[in-house]
Amino acid sequence: MKKIALVGCGRISKRHREAIDAVEGVELAIVCDINEERAKFIAEEAGVPYVTDFRDIKGVDVISVLTPSGMHPRHAAEIAETTDVPYIVCEKPLSLTLREAYELLRRVDKAGKTLLPVYQNRYNPLVAYIKKLIDDGALGKVHQFVCNIFWNRNDAYFQIGWHGTKELDGGVLYTQASHYVDMVHFFFGDVVESKGIGGDLRGLEVYDSVSAVCKFSSGAVGTINATVSTFNKNYLTEFTLIAEKGTVRLSGTNLNTIDFWDVDGMTKPEMDFTIDHVYGKGHDTMYEYIAGERWDMFPSHDDALSGIRLMEMLSY
Ligand SMILES: NC(=O)c1ccc[n+]([C@@H]2O[C@H](COP(=O)([O-])OP(=O)(O)OC[C@H]3O[C@@H](n4cnc5c(N)ncnc54)[C@H](O)[C@@H]3O)[C@@H](O)[C@H]2O)c1
């Protein structure tokens, strides 16, 4: 049984707790938040002890870092250096800059620990299936893709704590669309040319809307449009792939539906799935991989760094 500690008892901690509860072979052992009231509340709900300083966590197998985005590199590195935990899960994004990502990985390696970045969208069955089709050559050459993330985060959201700040949030590509930037990076590998243009009409410190165009080393070209400024509510998430031997479009809150399929010699697979919350089911799969010690299912250093490089190139 792998013992898990959660550092950060905010909104995403609920998803981690649900996933840990749902997966055999992992159990929540302790929670931590610098806000004692929050730590105590979650600890009582979950029936586990709490601490307010992560340096006091001892004897667990994994610490999951769920603190505000810009704090990840510092917290994950300090946890590697000051606790006896061998594995550190780090919520997305790993960092807001490539420089910090390098530094984080260097410090974790030096401490002899392993960093496990959360890229739960890679475990979405439809995303994994498309990745396999691309890698196996079943779609032939991929010419082009379009990825649109048209979401809403209202003004009240940006009044809360670190949201919308340059130091801790990083903007729409980092805090909302990072899974989709990671997805195109996962599909197509290294980027050779890119340009992102940001919009900031809402007066935040960061871009609330970005339009980006990329060319990958495979030759695929494509665009990512991401916004948190859609009127009233989330509108859509979609990914369209134009390849030599087929056209595929995924949609749904977490790209959980194949809504167009025209692939040479292949009938549409019955893989659509329902989701009961906005974060998808990827955290469950991630904890299953932890329970089964499938460390190979997490991105390598080079993979993680090249993903952060892409995000930085598109965001500044
Ligand atoms: N993978 C996903 O789908 C997904 C979804 C939502 C959020 N996230 C990521 O999870 C992270 C947290 O998001 P959130 O919405 O839960 O934020 P939040 O603000 O609700 O919670 C963050 C918590 O971290 C605590 N904290 C800050 N410094 C700390 C420290 N030194 N030690 C212990 N606790 C500390 C804060 O007190 C707060 O309770 C963000 O980076 C976000 O991008 C990922």
PDBQT file of the ligand as one rigid body, heavy atoms in Angstrom, charges set to zero:
ROOT
HETATM    1  N1  LIG A 401      -4.759  18.857 -13.101  1.00  0.00    +0.000 N 
HETATM    2  C1  LIG A 401      -5.848  19.603 -13.068  1.00  0.00    +0.000 C 
HETATM    3  O1  LIG A 401      -6.826  19.327 -13.786  1.00  0.00    +0.000 OA
HETATM    4  C2  LIG A 401      -5.906  20.803 -12.179  1.00  0.00    +0.000 A 
HETATM    5  C3  LIG A 401      -7.141  21.398 -11.940  1.00  0.00    +0.000 A 
HETATM    6  C4  LIG A 401      -7.191  22.488 -11.053  1.00  0.00    +0.000 A 
HETATM    7  C5  LIG A 401      -6.022  22.984 -10.489  1.00  0.00    +0.000 A 
HETATM    8  N2  LIG A 401      -4.812  22.391 -10.810  1.00  0.00    +0.000 N 
HETATM    9  C6  LIG A 401      -3.562  22.937 -10.264  1.00  0.00    +0.000 C 
HETATM   10  O2  LIG A 401      -3.497  22.659  -8.874  1.00  0.00    +0.000 OA
HETATM   11  C7  LIG A 401      -2.828  23.723  -8.198  1.00  0.00    +0.000 C 
HETATM   12  C8  LIG A 401      -3.687  24.191  -7.027  1.00  0.00    +0.000 C 
HETATM   13  O3  LIG A 401      -4.893  24.713  -7.517  1.00  0.00    +0.000 OA
HETATM   14  P1  LIG A 401      -6.134  24.980  -6.543  1.00  0.00    +0.000 P 
HETATM   15  O4  LIG A 401      -7.226  25.483  -7.402  1.00  0.00    +0.000 OA
HETATM   16  O5  LIG A 401      -6.367  23.815  -5.660  1.00  0.00    +0.000 OA
HETATM   17  O6  LIG A 401      -5.545  26.210  -5.670  1.00  0.00    +0.000 OA
HETATM   18  P2  LIG A 401      -6.060  26.730  -4.240  1.00  0.00    +0.000 P 
HETATM   19  O7  LIG A 401      -5.609  28.140  -4.139  1.00  0.00    +0.000 OA
HETATM   20  O8  LIG A 401      -7.493  26.397  -4.075  1.00  0.00    +0.000 OA
HETATM   21  O9  LIG A 401      -5.232  25.816  -3.207  1.00  0.00    +0.000 OA
HETATM   22  C9  LIG A 401      -3.846  25.949  -3.010  1.00  0.00    +0.000 C 
HETATM   23  C10 LIG A 401      -3.566  25.644  -1.549  1.00  0.00    +0.000 C 
HETATM   24  O10 LIG A 401      -2.149  25.601  -1.347  1.00  0.00    +0.000 OA
HETATM   25  C11 LIG A 401      -1.916  26.098  -0.044  1.00  0.00    +0.000 C 
HETATM   26  N3  LIG A 401      -0.505  26.425   0.148  1.00  0.00    +0.000 N 
HETATM   27  C12 LIG A 401       0.192  27.503  -0.307  1.00  0.00    +0.000 A 
HETATM   28  N4  LIG A 401       1.483  27.437   0.114  1.00  0.00    +0.000 NA
HETATM   29  C13 LIG A 401       1.606  26.293   0.825  1.00  0.00    +0.000 A 
HETATM   30  C14 LIG A 401       2.681  25.667   1.502  1.00  0.00    +0.000 A 
HETATM   31  N5  LIG A 401       3.894  26.212   1.574  1.00  0.00    +0.000 N 
HETATM   32  N6  LIG A 401       2.451  24.497   2.136  1.00  0.00    +0.000 NA
HETATM   33  C15 LIG A 401       1.207  23.925   2.129  1.00  0.00    +0.000 A 
HETATM   34  N7  LIG A 401       0.152  24.472   1.487  1.00  0.00    +0.000 NA
HETATM   35  C16 LIG A 401       0.347  25.642   0.849  1.00  0.00    +0.000 A 
HETATM   36  C17 LIG A 401      -2.861  27.288   0.065  1.00  0.00    +0.000 C 
HETATM   37  O11 LIG A 401      -3.055  27.695   1.414  1.00  0.00    +0.000 OA
HETATM   38  C18 LIG A 401      -4.110  26.708  -0.588  1.00  0.00    +0.000 C 
HETATM   39  O12 LIG A 401      -4.980  26.108   0.368  1.00  0.00    +0.000 OA
HETATM   40  C19 LIG A 401      -2.593  24.814  -9.248  1.00  0.00    +0.000 C 
HETATM   41  O13 LIG A 401      -1.270  24.784  -9.671  1.00  0.00    +0.000 OA
HETATM   42  C20 LIG A 401      -3.518  24.452 -10.383  1.00  0.00    +0.000 C 
HETATM   43  O14 LIG A 401      -2.989  24.830 -11.655  1.00  0.00    +0.000 OA
HETATM   44  C21 LIG A 401      -4.754  21.303 -11.612  1.00  0.00    +0.000 A 
ENDROOT
TORSDOF 0
